[in-house]
Amino acid sequence: MTTIITTLLTALLTPPPRRDERGLSQSVENAILLAGAVVIAGIVIAVITAYVRANLPT
């Protein structure tokens, strides 16, 4: 019985673990990934446009 009370008191009185706040927030990570996807899409479109223009009959 004493161990149960000791365990409960220890669980209630110890401070909660500190949050690990290193790294970026989820919204910032999503914004960076979205910006990267837009850049890659722009590069792909530019490459395809240049290829098509170079191979058009004159």
LINRA-V665981 format. One record per residue. SS is DSSP state (alpha for helix, beta for strand, coil for the rest). PHI is phi in degrees with one decimal (999 if undefined). Layout:
ss: [SS:SS]
phi: [PHI:PHI]
//
This chain:
ss: [coil:alpha:alpha:alpha:alpha:alpha:alpha:alpha:alpha:alpha:alpha:alpha:alpha:coil:coil:coil:coil:coil:coil:coil:coil:coil:coil:coil:coil:alpha:alpha:alpha:alpha:alpha:alpha:alpha:alpha:alpha:alpha:alpha:alpha:alpha:alpha:alpha:alpha:alpha:alpha:alpha:alpha:alpha:alpha:alpha:alpha:alpha:alpha:alpha:alpha:alpha:coil:coil:coil:coil]
phi: [999:-65.8:-65.8:-65.9:-64.2:-62.1:-63.8:-63.4:-64.9:-63.7:-66.2:-79.2:-96.1:-78.3:-67.9:-66.2:-63.4:-70.2:-75.5:-85.9:-99.3:-76.9:94.8:-96.7:-74.1:-63.1:-68.6:-67.9:-61.0:-63.1:-65.0:-66.0:-64.5:-64.8:-62.3:-63.1:-65.2:-65.6:-63.6:-64.4:-62.5:-62.6:-64.5:-62.0:-63.4:-64.0:-66.3:-65.1:-62.1:-63.6:-64.7:-65.7:-64.4:-71.9:-104.7:-73.2:-67.9:-100.6]
//
